[in-house]
Amino acid sequence: MKKRLVVILSTIVMSITLGYLFFLSLLLGVLATKYLAAESVGERGKIRSIVIPFIRWRIHLHHWLYSLWLIGLSCATGIHFLTPTITYGLLGGVTFQGIYSYSDWHMILIKRHRTRAKDHLPAARKDGAHPESGLIATFGEAGALES
């Protein structure tokens, strides 16, 4: 509830300060991103996420992150779509939607898990043990063993 109130109040203040054109382009950015991006974390949207493998890590370039970079690039170079107000509104809407809608928005550098042939165990029984090996491990313990 508190998060929504902050968003609503900041949107009202922003639209009063920056004008209706900024607000409309912000809304267009949010709606377009909502349509093109995934519904929730882990799902695939109409446009795939950019994930770069790097040694033992995966670098996830979220849409809010490269939208923020484009805002900075636009500020630095003075290049805009139509007007600065529309450019910052559209890109700000994309940034806002990416941060507001996903719980993993802050996870950019993610450790990769390597899978080896011996790591593929059959499904565990209800008590958590694997039928062939008898191993019981939580996800966190399994990740720690791989390191």
C-alpha positions as CSV (number, residue, x, y, z in Angstrom):
1,M,0.0,0.0,0.0
2,K,2.8,2.4,0.9
3,K,4.6,1.7,-2.3
4,R,1.5,2.5,-4.4
5,L,0.9,5.7,-2.5
6,V,4.5,6.9,-3.2
7,V,4.1,6.0,-6.9
8,I,0.8,7.8,-7.2
9,L,2.0,10.9,-5.4
10,S,5.3,11.1,-7.3
11,T,3.4,10.7,-10.6
12,I,1.0,13.6,-9.7
13,V,3.9,15.8,-8.7
14,M,5.9,14.8,-11.9
15,S,2.9,15.5,-14.2
16,I,2.3,18.9,-12.6
17,T,6.0,19.8,-12.7
18,L,6.9,18.4,-16.2
19,G,3.6,18.7,-17.9
20,Y,0.9,16.4,-19.5
21,L,3.2,15.5,-22.5
22,F,5.7,13.9,-20.2
23,F,3.0,12.1,-18.3
24,L,1.4,10.7,-21.5
25,S,4.8,9.6,-22.9
26,L,5.6,8.0,-19.5
27,L,2.3,6.2,-19.6
28,L,2.9,5.0,-23.2
29,G,6.4,3.7,-22.1
30,V,4.9,1.8,-19.2
31,L,2.1,0.3,-21.3
32,A,4.3,-0.7,-24.2
33,T,6.8,-2.3,-21.9
34,K,4.0,-4.1,-20.0
35,Y,2.8,-5.5,-23.4
36,L,6.3,-6.6,-24.6
37,A,7.9,-7.8,-21.4
38,A,7.2,-10.9,-19.4
39,E,4.2,-11.1,-17.0
40,S,6.4,-12.1,-14.1
41,V,10.0,-13.1,-13.1
42,G,11.3,-16.1,-15.0
43,E,8.8,-16.0,-17.8
44,R,9.7,-15.1,-21.4
45,G,8.2,-12.0,-22.9
46,K,7.5,-11.1,-26.5
47,I,11.1,-9.7,-26.6
48,R,13.8,-11.9,-25.1
49,S,16.0,-10.7,-22.2
50,I,19.6,-9.9,-22.9
51,V,21.8,-12.2,-20.9
52,I,25.5,-12.3,-21.5
53,P,27.5,-15.3,-20.2
54,F,30.8,-14.2,-18.6
55,I,33.2,-16.8,-17.1
56,R,31.2,-18.2,-14.1
57,W,28.6,-15.4,-14.2
58,R,25.6,-14.3,-16.2
59,I,25.1,-10.6,-16.8
60,H,21.4,-9.8,-17.1
61,L,20.8,-6.5,-18.8
62,H,17.3,-5.7,-17.7
63,H,15.2,-3.4,-19.9
64,W,15.1,-0.8,-17.1
65,L,18.9,-0.7,-17.1
66,Y,19.5,-0.1,-20.8
67,S,16.6,2.4,-20.8
68,L,18.4,4.3,-18.0
69,W,21.6,4.2,-20.1
70,L,19.7,5.6,-23.1
71,I,18.4,8.4,-20.9
72,G,22.0,9.2,-19.8
73,L,23.2,9.0,-23.4
74,S,20.4,11.3,-24.6
75,C,21.2,13.8,-21.9
76,A,24.9,13.7,-22.7
77,T,24.6,14.0,-26.5
78,G,21.4,16.1,-26.8
79,I,19.9,13.5,-29.2
80,H,16.1,12.9,-28.6
81,F,13.3,11.1,-30.4
82,L,11.0,14.1,-30.9
83,T,11.5,16.3,-27.9
84,P,13.4,15.9,-24.7
85,T,10.1,15.6,-22.8
86,I,8.8,12.7,-24.9
87,T,12.2,11.0,-24.9
88,Y,12.6,11.1,-21.1
89,G,8.9,10.2,-20.7
90,L,9.1,7.1,-22.8
91,L,12.4,5.9,-21.5
92,G,11.4,6.8,-17.9
93,G,8.2,4.7,-18.4
94,V,10.3,1.7,-19.5
95,T,12.6,2.2,-16.5
96,F,9.7,2.6,-14.1
97,Q,7.9,-0.5,-15.3
98,G,11.1,-2.6,-15.0
99,I,11.8,-1.6,-11.5
100,Y,8.2,-1.5,-10.2
101,S,6.9,-4.8,-11.8
102,Y,9.7,-7.3,-11.0
103,S,11.1,-8.5,-7.8
104,D,14.4,-9.4,-9.3
105,W,15.1,-6.0,-10.8
106,H,18.3,-5.5,-8.8
107,M,19.8,-8.9,-9.8
108,I,22.2,-8.0,-12.6
109,L,25.2,-10.3,-11.9
110,I,24.1,-13.9,-11.4
111,K,26.3,-16.9,-10.7
112,R,26.0,-19.6,-13.3
113,H,25.6,-23.2,-12.2
114,R,27.4,-25.8,-14.2
115,T,25.7,-29.1,-14.6
116,R,27.7,-32.3,-15.0
117,A,26.5,-35.8,-15.8
118,K,26.8,-36.9,-12.2
119,D,24.7,-33.9,-11.1
120,H,21.6,-35.2,-12.9
121,L,19.9,-37.2,-10.2
122,P,16.5,-38.7,-10.5
123,A,13.5,-37.0,-8.8
124,A,13.6,-37.0,-5.0
125,R,11.1,-38.9,-2.9
126,K,8.7,-37.2,-0.6
127,D,11.2,-37.4,2.3
128,G,13.7,-35.5,0.1
129,A,16.1,-38.4,-0.5
130,H,17.2,-39.4,-4.0
131,P,16.4,-43.0,-4.7
132,E,19.8,-44.0,-6.1
133,S,22.1,-42.0,-4.0
134,G,20.2,-41.4,-0.8
135,L,21.5,-37.8,-0.8
136,I,19.4,-35.1,0.9
137,A,20.4,-31.5,0.1
138,T,18.6,-28.2,-0.1
139,F,19.0,-25.9,-3.1
140,G,21.5,-23.7,-1.2
141,E,23.6,-26.7,-0.1
142,A,23.7,-28.1,-3.7
143,G,24.8,-24.7,-4.9
144,A,27.5,-24.5,-2.3
145,L,28.8,-28.0,-3.2
146,E,29.2,-26.9,-6.9
147,S,31.5,-24.0,-6.0
